[in-house]
Amino acid sequence: MSQPNYDQELDARGLFCPEPVMMLHNRITDVEEGRILRVLATDPSTTRDIPRFCQFLGHELVSEQHSETEFVYFIQRGA
């Protein structure tokens, strides 16, 4: 599966809830509006938390890819 182009990356592998979303909340402010942030995670709770984060804060979850051990999200920063 091909991955979207992205501008910045957040590596949250090895961290557990709520740390990945807390880091995402801080990091998304470094991304320019309309740009893509790739998030790498290993915590299965991110499959619930990251889509909700995007929905509540007005960011677009462009793509998500999952394996048994790793979760990858592409988030376009909203306004």
MMTF fields as JSON, N, C-alpha, C and O atoms, coordinates in Angstrom:
{
  "mmtfVersion": "1.0.0",
  "mmtfProducer": "UNKNOWN",
  "numBonds": 315,
  "numAtoms": 316,
  "numGroups": 79,
  "numChains": 1,
  "numModels": 1,
  "chainsPerModel": [1],
  "groupsPerChain": [79],
  "chainIdList": ["A"],
  "bondAtomList": [4, 2, 8, 6, 12, 10, 16, 14, 20, 18, 24, 22, 28, 26, 32, 30, 36, 34, 40, 38, 44, 42, 48, 46, 52, 50, 56, 54, 60, 58, 64, 62, 68, 66, 72, 70, 76, 74, 80, 78, 84, 82, 88, 86, 92, 90, 96, 94, 100, 98, 104, 102, 108, 106, 112, 110, 116, 114, 120, 118, 124, 122, 128, 126, 132, 130, 136, 134, 140, 138, 144, 142, 148, 146, 152, 150, 156, 154, 160, 158, 164, 162, 168, 166, 172, 170, 176, 174, 180, 178, 184, 182, 188, 186, 192, 190, 196, 194, 200, 198, 204, 202, 208, 206, 212, 210, 216, 214, 220, 218, 224, 222, 228, 226, 232, 230, 236, 234, 240, 238, 244, 242, 248, 246, 252, 250, 256, 254, 260, 258, 264, 262, 268, 266, 272, 270, 276, 274, 280, 278, 284, 282, 288, 286, 292, 290, 296, 294, 300, 298, 304, 302, 308, 306, 312, 310],
  "bondOrderList": [1, 1, 1, 1, 1, 1, 1, 1, 1, 1, 1, 1, 1, 1, 1, 1, 1, 1, 1, 1, 1, 1, 1, 1, 1, 1, 1, 1, 1, 1, 1, 1, 1, 1, 1, 1, 1, 1, 1, 1, 1, 1, 1, 1, 1, 1, 1, 1, 1, 1, 1, 1, 1, 1, 1, 1, 1, 1, 1, 1, 1, 1, 1, 1, 1, 1, 1, 1, 1, 1, 1, 1, 1, 1, 1, 1, 1, 1],
  "groupList": [{"groupName": "MET", "atomNameList": ["N", "CA", "C", "O"], "elementList": ["N", "C", "C", "O"], "formalChargeList": [0, 0, 0, 0], "bondAtomList": [1, 0, 2, 1, 3, 2], "bondOrderList": [1, 1, 2], "singleLetterCode": "M", "chemCompType": "L-PEPTIDE LINKING"}, {"groupName": "SER", "atomNameList": ["N", "CA", "C", "O"], "elementList": ["N", "C", "C", "O"], "formalChargeList": [0, 0, 0, 0], "bondAtomList": [1, 0, 2, 1, 3, 2], "bondOrderList": [1, 1, 2], "singleLetterCode": "S", "chemCompType": "L-PEPTIDE LINKING"}, {"groupName": "GLN", "atomNameList": ["N", "CA", "C", "O"], "elementList": ["N", "C", "C", "O"], "formalChargeList": [0, 0, 0, 0], "bondAtomList": [1, 0, 2, 1, 3, 2], "bondOrderList": [1, 1, 2], "singleLetterCode": "Q", "chemCompType": "L-PEPTIDE LINKING"}, {"groupName": "PRO", "atomNameList": ["N", "CA", "C", "O"], "elementList": ["N", "C", "C", "O"], "formalChargeList": [0, 0, 0, 0], "bondAtomList": [1, 0, 2, 1, 3, 2], "bondOrderList": [1, 1, 2], "singleLetterCode": "P", "chemCompType": "L-PEPTIDE LINKING"}, {"groupName": "ASN", "atomNameList": ["N", "CA", "C", "O"], "elementList": ["N", "C", "C", "O"], "formalChargeList": [0, 0, 0, 0], "bondAtomList": [1, 0, 2, 1, 3, 2], "bondOrderList": [1, 1, 2], "singleLetterCode": "N", "chemCompType": "L-PEPTIDE LINKING"}, {"groupName": "TYR", "atomNameList": ["N", "CA", "C", "O"], "elementList": ["N", "C", "C", "O"], "formalChargeList": [0, 0, 0, 0], "bondAtomList": [1, 0, 2, 1, 3, 2], "bondOrderList": [1, 1, 2], "singleLetterCode": "Y", "chemCompType": "L-PEPTIDE LINKING"}, {"groupName": "ASP", "atomNameList": ["N", "CA", "C", "O"], "elementList": ["N", "C", "C", "O"], "formalChargeList": [0, 0, 0, 0], "bondAtomList": [1, 0, 2, 1, 3, 2], "bondOrderList": [1, 1, 2], "singleLetterCode": "D", "chemCompType": "L-PEPTIDE LINKING"}, {"groupName": "GLU", "atomNameList": ["N", "CA", "C", "O"], "elementList": ["N", "C", "C", "O"], "formalChargeList": [0, 0, 0, 0], "bondAtomList": [1, 0, 2, 1, 3, 2], "bondOrderList": [1, 1, 2], "singleLetterCode": "E", "chemCompType": "L-PEPTIDE LINKING"}, {"groupName": "LEU", "atomNameList": ["N", "CA", "C", "O"], "elementList": ["N", "C", "C", "O"], "formalChargeList": [0, 0, 0, 0], "bondAtomList": [1, 0, 2, 1, 3, 2], "bondOrderList": [1, 1, 2], "singleLetterCode": "L", "chemCompType": "L-PEPTIDE LINKING"}, {"groupName": "ALA", "atomNameList": ["N", "CA", "C", "O"], "elementList": ["N", "C", "C", "O"], "formalChargeList": [0, 0, 0, 0], "bondAtomList": [1, 0, 2, 1, 3, 2], "bondOrderList": [1, 1, 2], "singleLetterCode": "A", "chemCompType": "L-PEPTIDE LINKING"}, {"groupName": "ARG", "atomNameList": ["N", "CA", "C", "O"], "elementList": ["N", "C", "C", "O"], "formalChargeList": [0, 0, 0, 0], "bondAtomList": [1, 0, 2, 1, 3, 2], "bondOrderList": [1, 1, 2], "singleLetterCode": "R", "chemCompType": "L-PEPTIDE LINKING"}, {"groupName": "GLY", "atomNameList": ["N", "CA", "C", "O"], "elementList": ["N", "C", "C", "O"], "formalChargeList": [0, 0, 0, 0], "bondAtomList": [1, 0, 2, 1, 3, 2], "bondOrderList": [1, 1, 2], "singleLetterCode": "G", "chemCompType": "PEPTIDE LINKING"}, {"groupName": "PHE", "atomNameList": ["N", "CA", "C", "O"], "elementList": ["N", "C", "C", "O"], "formalChargeList": [0, 0, 0, 0], "bondAtomList": [1, 0, 2, 1, 3, 2], "bondOrderList": [1, 1, 2], "singleLetterCode": "F", "chemCompType": "L-PEPTIDE LINKING"}, {"groupName": "CYS", "atomNameList": ["N", "CA", "C", "O"], "elementList": ["N", "C", "C", "O"], "formalChargeList": [0, 0, 0, 0], "bondAtomList": [1, 0, 2, 1, 3, 2], "bondOrderList": [1, 1, 2], "singleLetterCode": "C", "chemCompType": "L-PEPTIDE LINKING"}, {"groupName": "VAL", "atomNameList": ["N", "CA", "C", "O"], "elementList": ["N", "C", "C", "O"], "formalChargeList": [0, 0, 0, 0], "bondAtomList": [1, 0, 2, 1, 3, 2], "bondOrderList": [1, 1, 2], "singleLetterCode": "V", "chemCompType": "L-PEPTIDE LINKING"}, {"groupName": "HIS", "atomNameList": ["N", "CA", "C", "O"], "elementList": ["N", "C", "C", "O"], "formalChargeList": [0, 0, 0, 0], "bondAtomList": [1, 0, 2, 1, 3, 2], "bondOrderList": [1, 1, 2], "singleLetterCode": "H", "chemCompType": "L-PEPTIDE LINKING"}, {"groupName": "ILE", "atomNameList": ["N", "CA", "C", "O"], "elementList": ["N", "C", "C", "O"], "formalChargeList": [0, 0, 0, 0], "bondAtomList": [1, 0, 2, 1, 3, 2], "bondOrderList": [1, 1, 2], "singleLetterCode": "I", "chemCompType": "L-PEPTIDE LINKING"}, {"groupName": "THR", "atomNameList": ["N", "CA", "C", "O"], "elementList": ["N", "C", "C", "O"], "formalChargeList": [0, 0, 0, 0], "bondAtomList": [1, 0, 2, 1, 3, 2], "bondOrderList": [1, 1, 2], "singleLetterCode": "T", "chemCompType": "L-PEPTIDE LINKING"}],
  "groupTypeList": [0, 1, 2, 3, 4, 5, 6, 2, 7, 8, 6, 9, 10, 11, 8, 12, 13, 3, 7, 3, 14, 0, 0, 8, 15, 4, 10, 16, 17, 6, 14, 7, 7, 11, 10, 16, 8, 10, 14, 8, 9, 17, 6, 3, 1, 17, 17, 10, 6, 16, 3, 10, 12, 13, 2, 12, 8, 11, 15, 7, 8, 14, 1, 7, 2, 15, 1, 7, 17, 7, 12, 14, 5, 12, 16, 2, 10, 11, 9],
  "groupIdList": [1, 2, 3, 4, 5, 6, 7, 8, 9, 10, 11, 12, 13, 14, 15, 16, 17, 18, 19, 20, 21, 22, 23, 24, 25, 26, 27, 28, 29, 30, 31, 32, 33, 34, 35, 36, 37, 38, 39, 40, 41, 42, 43, 44, 45, 46, 47, 48, 49, 50, 51, 52, 53, 54, 55, 56, 57, 58, 59, 60, 61, 62, 63, 64, 65, 66, 67, 68, 69, 70, 71, 72, 73, 74, 75, 76, 77, 78, 79],
  "secStructList": [7, 7, 7, 7, 7, 7, 1, 3, 3, 3, 3, 3, 6, 6, 7, 7, 6, 6, 2, 2, 2, 2, 2, 2, 2, 2, 2, 4, 4, 4, 1, 7, 6, 6, 7, 3, 3, 3, 3, 3, 3, 7, 7, 6, 6, 2, 2, 2, 2, 2, 2, 2, 2, 2, 2, 2, 2, 6, 7, 3, 3, 3, 3, 3, 3, 3, 7, 1, 1, 7, 3, 3, 3, 3, 3, 3, 7, 7, 7],
  "xCoordList": [0.849, 0.0, 0.892, 1.816, 0.612, 1.438, 1.014, -0.14, 1.976, 1.727, 1.619, 2.316, 0.741, 0.671, 1.982, 2.727, 2.256, 3.399, 3.111, 1.957, 4.158, 3.974, 5.102, 6.173, 4.842, 5.781, 6.584, 7.746, 5.957, 6.63, 6.204, 5.235, 6.954, 6.674, 6.733, 7.544, 5.863, 5.863, 6.003, 5.154, 7.067, 7.295, 6.856, 7.552, 5.703, 5.159, 5.208, 4.479, 6.056, 6.165, 6.724, 7.642, 6.146, 6.588, 5.888, 6.106, 5.057, 4.335, 2.894, 2.332, 2.319, 0.966, 0.049, 0.5, -1.257, -2.286, -2.073, -1.894, -2.09, -2.504, -1.341, -1.552, -0.119, 1.058, 1.03, 1.357, 0.657, 0.686, -0.198, 0.211, -1.409, -2.301, -1.82, -1.977, -1.244, -0.682, 0.458, 0.555, 1.317, 2.413, 1.868, 2.369, 0.84, 0.218, -0.363, -0.218, -1.005, -1.611, -0.546, -0.777, 0.608, 1.698, 2.344, 2.685, 2.516, 3.26, 2.467, 3.05, 1.152, 0.354, 0.459, 0.265, 0.763, 0.905, 2.148, 2.238, 3.117, 4.325, 4.113, 4.964, 2.982, 2.692, 1.847, 0.868, 2.231, 1.465, 0.106, -0.041, -0.885, -2.235, -2.186, -1.533, -2.872, -2.914, -1.794, -1.834, -0.797, 0.328, 0.017, -0.901, 0.788, 0.531, 1.566, 2.768, 1.07, 1.911, 1.711, 0.579, 2.81, 2.743, 3.01, 3.984, 2.142, 2.276, 2.493, 1.724, 3.557, 3.852, 3.543, 3.975, 2.807, 2.436, 2.387, 2.241, 2.511, 2.383, 1.241, 0.923, 0.625, -0.468, -1.786, -2.199, -2.455, -3.722, -4.801, -5.711, -4.731, -5.755, -5.725, -6.69, -4.63, -4.571, -5.591, -5.983, -6.029, -7.025, -8.345, -9.152, -8.57, -9.766, -9.445, -10.205, -8.321, -8.006, -7.64, -8.073, -6.861, -6.409, -7.556, -7.649, -8.434, -9.582, -10.455, -10.943, -10.655, -11.443, -10.744, -11.383, -9.429, -8.631, -8.867, -9.126, -8.774, -8.946, -10.362, -10.549, -11.344, -12.739, -13.013, -13.632, -12.564, -12.871, -12.095, -12.574, -10.898, -10.065, -10.002, -9.26, -10.774, -10.877, -9.726, -9.468, -9.025, -7.964, -8.509, -9.464, -7.906, -8.384, -7.466, -6.259, -8.038, -7.296, -7.31, -8.273, -6.223, -6.142, -6.049, -6.662, -5.274, -5.041, -4.572, -3.925, -4.911, -4.347, -4.042, -4.796, -2.916, -2.459, -2.061, -1.41, -2.462, -2.208, -1.587, -1.947, -0.65, -0.168, -0.465, -1.109, -0.014, -0.274, 0.462, 0.039, 1.554, 2.381, 2.565, 3.077, 2.154, 2.387, 1.185, 0.522, 0.932, -0.179, 0.404, 1.191, 0.014, 0.53, -0.653, -1.608, -0.575, -1.653, -1.082, 0.026, -1.846, -1.488, -2.568, -3.727, -2.187, -3.137, -2.83, -1.715, -3.849, -3.7, -4.21, -5.349, -3.339, -3.718, -4.806, -4.716, -5.827, -6.9, -6.576, -5.467, -7.552, -7.359, -7.269, -7.108],
  "yCoordList": [-1.181, 0.0, 1.241, 1.35, 2.161, 3.363, 4.344, 4.38, 5.119, 6.085, 7.483, 7.813, 8.306, 9.701, 10.425, 10.03, 11.472, 12.321, 13.002, 13.288, 13.262, 13.936, 14.926, 14.82, 15.889, 16.985, 16.82, 17.221, 16.223, 16.008, 14.666, 14.058, 14.215, 12.907, 12.975, 13.701, 12.206, 12.036, 10.553, 9.759, 10.174, 8.777, 8.562, 8.96, 7.933, 7.658, 6.156, 5.671, 5.428, 3.985, 3.72, 4.396, 2.722, 2.354, 3.123, 2.836, 4.089, 4.878, 4.383, 3.833, 4.585, 4.11, 5.263, 6.312, 5.046, 6.031, 6.612, 5.859, 7.916, 8.938, 9.608, 10.586, 9.105, 9.796, 10.063, 11.179, 9.093, 9.397, 10.59, 11.432, 10.663, 11.77, 13.08, 14.143, 13.016, 14.228, 14.765, 15.972, 13.874, 14.298, 14.851, 15.851, 14.195, 14.659, 16.059, 16.919, 16.279, 17.588, 18.683, 19.763, 18.412, 19.391, 19.528, 20.635, 18.423, 18.431, 19.025, 19.646, 18.845, 19.326, 20.847, 21.386, 21.539, 22.998, 23.417, 24.555, 22.488, 22.772, 22.582, 22.956, 22.002, 21.694, 22.836, 23.266, 23.311, 24.382, 23.866, 22.695, 24.744, 24.39, 23.791, 24.337, 22.676, 22.008, 21.011, 20.245, 21.006, 20.07, 18.76, 18.689, 17.725, 16.38, 15.988, 16.177, 15.436, 14.869, 13.365, 12.885, 12.615, 11.154, 10.787, 11.247, 9.959, 9.52, 8.015, 7.263, 7.586, 6.169, 5.801, 6.5, 4.719, 4.316, 2.798, 2.095, 2.308, 0.877, 0.571, -0.598, 1.582, 1.401, 1.231, 2.137, 0.07, -0.142, 0.882, 1.088, 1.52, 2.513, 3.72, 4.483, 3.901, 5.012, 4.841, 5.825, 3.603, 3.399, 4.053, 4.36, 4.265, 4.96, 6.436, 7.319, 6.691, 8.038, 9.023, 10.174, 8.598, 9.534, 9.969, 11.158, 9.064, 9.561, 10.538, 11.518, 10.286, 11.208, 12.549, 13.599, 12.515, 13.739, 14.589, 15.789, 13.951, 14.675, 15.241, 16.392, 14.428, 14.868, 16.069, 17.036, 16.022, 17.085, 18.366, 19.455, 18.251, 19.433, 19.927, 20.863, 19.306, 19.816, 19.48, 20.206, 18.384, 17.922, 16.758, 16.102, 16.496, 15.414, 14.207, 14.316, 13.064, 11.809, 11.317, 10.697, 11.605, 11.345, 9.849, 9.338, 9.148, 7.727, 7.112, 7.767, 5.843, 5.095, 3.69, 3.093, 3.176, 1.847, 1.103, 1.656, -0.16, -0.931, -2.28, -2.927, -2.678, -4.059, -4.599, -3.917, -5.79, -6.341, -5.58, -5.591, -4.921, -4.284, -2.783, -2.124, -2.229, -0.803, -0.158, -0.76, 1.095, 1.875, 3.161, 3.841, 3.491, 4.673, 5.535, 5.051, 6.815, 7.763, 8.94, 9.4, 9.418, 10.618, 11.647, 11.458, 12.73, 13.729, 15.063, 15.579, 15.603, 16.932, 17.961, 17.898, 18.905, 19.914, 20.828, 21.344, 21.013, 21.927, 23.334, 23.615, 24.2, 25.604, 25.765, 26.882],
  "zCoordList": [0.0, 0.0, 0.0, 0.806, -0.895, -0.953, 0.141, 0.569, 0.565, 1.635, 1.042, 0.083, 1.619, 1.172, 1.47, 2.367, 0.722, 1.053, 2.373, 2.695, 3.139, 4.421, 4.643, 4.045, 5.514, 5.739, 7.022, 7.092, 8.043, 9.321, 9.88, 9.424, 10.885, 11.46, 12.983, 13.558, 13.617, 15.067, 15.347, 14.942, 16.035, 16.388, 17.828, 18.763, 18.003, 19.337, 19.633, 20.499, 18.926, 19.156, 20.546, 21.01, 21.194, 22.529, 23.639, 24.816, 23.29, 24.288, 24.404, 23.457, 25.566, 25.819, 26.197, 26.657, 25.995, 26.29, 27.686, 28.643, 27.814, 26.838, 26.113, 25.396, 26.284, 25.748, 24.237, 23.834, 23.371, 21.932, 21.548, 20.749, 22.116, 21.764, 22.385, 21.784, 23.567, 24.178, 23.315, 23.09, 22.835, 21.964, 20.646, 20.132, 20.103, 18.869, 19.059, 18.19, 20.17, 20.445, 20.426, 19.883, 21.011, 21.012, 19.641, 19.225, 18.939, 17.677, 16.52, 15.631, 16.515, 15.381, 15.25, 14.16, 16.343, 16.276, 15.491, 15.031, 15.336, 14.56, 13.057, 12.25, 12.694, 11.296, 10.715, 11.325, 9.549, 8.901, 8.466, 8.116, 8.49, 8.053, 6.648, 5.759, 6.453, 5.158, 4.933, 3.97, 5.801, 5.672, 6.384, 7.201, 6.067, 6.574, 7.622, 7.435, 8.73, 9.786, 9.774, 9.838, 9.692, 9.808, 11.261, 11.856, 11.827, 13.217, 13.215, 12.616, 13.898, 14.075, 15.517, 16.434, 15.737, 17.088, 17.188, 16.188, 18.423, 18.68, 19.639, 19.858, 20.209, 21.163, 20.399, 19.675, 20.554, 19.844, 20.182, 19.379, 21.325, 21.672, 20.73, 20.676, 19.989, 19.042, 17.917, 17.29, 17.652, 16.593, 16.961, 16.084, 18.231, 18.717, 18.964, 18.566, 19.621, 20.097, 18.989, 19.027, 18.018, 16.981, 16.062, 15.757, 15.604, 14.825, 15.614, 15.051, 16.898, 17.726, 17.872, 17.808, 18.069, 18.156, 16.903, 16.997, 15.73, 14.47, 14.357, 13.965, 14.702, 14.598, 15.488, 15.045, 16.726, 17.678, 17.414, 17.731, 16.835, 16.654, 15.209, 14.909, 14.31, 12.951, 12.033, 11.073, 12.311, 11.422, 10.606, 11.021, 9.444, 8.592, 8.694, 8.477, 9.022, 9.012, 7.569, 7.118, 6.852, 5.422, 5.153, 4.216, 5.986, 5.773, 7.083, 7.9, 7.265, 8.387, 7.913, 7.146, 8.39, 7.999, 9.258, 10.145, 9.324, 10.531, 10.191, 9.207, 11.03, 11.019, 12.416, 13.213, 12.719, 14.045, 15.139, 16.295, 14.785, 15.806, 15.644, 16.549, 14.502, 14.286, 13.595, 12.75, 13.994, 13.458, 12.883, 13.541, 11.651, 10.98, 10.559, 9.951, 10.893, 10.597, 9.826, 10.1, 8.864, 8.118, 8.397, 8.028, 9.046, 9.513, 8.836, 8.913, 8.174, 7.568, 8.567, 9.031, 8.883, 9.878, 9.339, 8.225, 10.149, 9.811, 10.289, 10.744, 10.179, 10.575, 12.077, 12.57]
}
